[in-house]
Amino acid sequence: MNNVIEPFLPVLAVTSGEPSGVGPELCARLSERKWAAHLVVLGDAELIEERLDRAGHALVVRPWQPGMKPEAGVFDVLHFSLACPALAGVPNPKNAAYVLSILDCALEGCARGMFDGMVTAPVHKGVICDAGVPFFGHTEYLAAKTHTPQVVMMLVGGGMRVALATTHLPLADVSKALSQDRLARTLEILHHDLGARFGLPQPRILVAGFNPHAGEGGHIGREEIDIIIPVLECLRAKGMNLLGPLPADTLFTPRNLREADAVLAMYHDQGLPVFKHASFGSGVNVTLGLPFIRTSVDHGTAFDLAGSGKADPGSLFAAVELAIGMVKAGQRRT
């Protein structure tokens, strides 16, 4: 009798994204590595097979079904039919429903336990909106579909984890979007998921100020006094290890970052320019607060590179690696 227990192998859904962008060819390049997970690419099987052939990968595309085990020389695809042929670099809004159906399937599969997490290749917001479907991005779409009242965007790479208190807002609207309740909930989600998803039960979080020089005692804005400081004091009293508010122009120093598990920036372009300078091409976008693991590339559809074979798969590879690590960190906690 064989009593050998097979090691746990996470099953990850990898959505291939906008079919006329670089997503399908980046997904095909996942075949270049051996992964500590069973990867299932969601998309049009013929499109994925064509991208595999173009990249010179002699693999058999297998229609995947739940319960299947990975096999050498086999590339598993959960097939969805394109509405119309996908021309590299030429997006077509007629394929918007196809893109969203892939996301819905990955989401449902995670909810049912069929997948241990999802990794998303890039979609194009404008193409989906041109099809008559209001779409503001993966993060907002997944939050709405799972009825999650608040999620947190965090970028991982270059030795940093940078979360955002607000995301894709005009700069003129950021101050109005900040509130004590929202900021507190953001920090609670960040603190919780750093423990549950990253194995950091007592994370040290650096919190940026909103204004230049963190407001200089109210002389350059009052967001620190009226919103940020009261929230930090309240959460510190509950045991969170929070440092700030710190002036953003000196927060991202090597000494500060060495002692930090994550940074919370107040708005998109406060944190992301520094992050992308350190990690461009290998950064990962993580959605915290969802009932499942979701990672993504930190770049767009790159229509100018689609079909050229020149697109860098580094960010997708990093997103898969991070998702695997997050699944395993969660396993260690249970």
MOURGI-V904460 format. One record per backbone hydrogen bond with DSSP energy under -0.5 kcal/mol. NH is the residue of the N-H (numbers start at 0). CO is the residue of the C=O. If there is no record, write none. Layout:
nh->NH co->CO
nh->NH co->CO
This chain:
nh->2 co->0
nh->5 co->3
nh->9 co->7
nh->9 co->35
nh->11 co->9
nh->11 co->37
nh->12 co->116
nh->13 co->39
nh->14 co->12
nh->14 co->118
nh->15 co->41
nh->17 co->121
nh->20 co->17
nh->21 co->300
nh->25 co->21
nh->26 co->22
nh->27 co->23
nh->28 co->24
nh->29 co->26
nh->30 co->27
nh->31 co->28
nh->32 co->29
nh->34 co->32
nh->36 co->34
nh->37 co->9
nh->38 co->36
nh->39 co->11
nh->40 co->38
nh->40 co->75
nh->41 co->13
nh->42 co->40
nh->42 co->77
nh->47 co->43
nh->48 co->44
nh->49 co->45
nh->50 co->46
nh->51 co->47
nh->52 co->48
nh->53 co->49
nh->54 co->50
nh->55 co->52
nh->56 co->51
nh->57 co->55
nh->58 co->56
nh->59 co->72
nh->60 co->58
nh->61 co->59
nh->61 co->74
nh->63 co->61
nh->63 co->76
nh->67 co->64
nh->73 co->70
nh->74 co->59
nh->75 co->73
nh->76 co->61
nh->77 co->40
nh->78 co->76
nh->79 co->42
nh->86 co->84
nh->86 co->89
nh->87 co->85
nh->88 co->19
nh->89 co->86
nh->94 co->91
nh->95 co->92
nh->98 co->94
nh->99 co->95
nh->100 co->96
nh->101 co->97
nh->102 co->98
nh->103 co->99
nh->104 co->100
nh->105 co->101
nh->106 co->102
nh->107 co->103
nh->108 co->104
nh->109 co->105
nh->110 co->106
nh->111 co->107
nh->112 co->109
nh->113 co->108
nh->114 co->108
nh->115 co->10
nh->116 co->10
nh->117 co->292
nh->118 co->12
nh->119 co->294
nh->120 co->14
nh->124 co->122
nh->127 co->123
nh->128 co->124
nh->129 co->125
nh->130 co->126
nh->130 co->127
nh->131 co->128
nh->132 co->127
nh->133 co->131
nh->140 co->136
nh->141 co->137
nh->142 co->138
nh->143 co->139
nh->144 co->140
nh->145 co->141
nh->146 co->143
nh->147 co->142
nh->148 co->146
nh->151 co->287
nh->153 co->151
nh->153 co->285
nh->154 co->161
nh->155 co->283
nh->156 co->159
nh->159 co->156
nh->161 co->154
nh->162 co->160
nh->162 co->262
nh->163 co->152
nh->164 co->264
nh->168 co->166
nh->172 co->169
nh->173 co->169
nh->173 co->170
nh->174 co->170
nh->176 co->172
nh->176 co->173
nh->177 co->173
nh->177 co->174
nh->182 co->178
nh->183 co->179
nh->184 co->180
nh->185 co->181
nh->186 co->182
nh->187 co->183
nh->188 co->184
nh->189 co->185
nh->190 co->186
nh->191 co->187
nh->192 co->188
nh->193 co->189
nh->194 co->190
nh->195 co->191
nh->196 co->192
nh->197 co->192
nh->198 co->194
nh->199 co->193
nh->202 co->199
nh->204 co->202
nh->204 co->240
nh->205 co->261
nh->206 co->242
nh->207 co->205
nh->207 co->263
nh->208 co->245
nh->213 co->210
nh->214 co->211
nh->215 co->212
nh->218 co->214
nh->218 co->215
nh->219 co->214
nh->219 co->220
nh->220 co->217
nh->225 co->221
nh->226 co->222
nh->227 co->222
nh->228 co->223
nh->230 co->226
nh->231 co->227
nh->232 co->228
nh->233 co->229
nh->234 co->230
nh->235 co->231
nh->236 co->232
nh->237 co->233
nh->237 co->234
nh->238 co->235
nh->239 co->234
nh->240 co->202
nh->241 co->239
nh->242 co->204
nh->244 co->206
nh->245 co->206
nh->249 co->246
nh->250 co->246
nh->251 co->247
nh->252 co->249
nh->252 co->250
nh->256 co->252
nh->257 co->253
nh->258 co->254
nh->258 co->255
nh->259 co->256
nh->260 co->203
nh->261 co->203
nh->262 co->160
nh->263 co->205
nh->264 co->162
nh->264 co->262
nh->267 co->166
nh->269 co->266
nh->270 co->266
nh->270 co->267
nh->271 co->267
nh->274 co->270
nh->275 co->271
nh->276 co->272
nh->277 co->273
nh->278 co->274
nh->279 co->275
nh->281 co->278
nh->282 co->278
nh->283 co->155
nh->284 co->295
nh->285 co->153
nh->285 co->283
nh->286 co->293
nh->287 co->151
nh->287 co->285
nh->294 co->117
nh->295 co->284
nh->296 co->119
nh->297 co->282
nh->304 co->301
nh->305 co->301
nh->307 co->304
nh->309 co->304
nh->312 co->310
nh->316 co->312
nh->317 co->313
nh->318 co->314
nh->319 co->315
nh->320 co->316
nh->321 co->317
nh->322 co->318
nh->323 co->319
nh->324 co->320
nh->325 co->321
nh->326 co->322
nh->327 co->323
nh->328 co->324
nh->329 co->325
nh->330 co->326
nh->331 co->327
nh->332 co->328
nh->333 co->329
nh->333 co->330
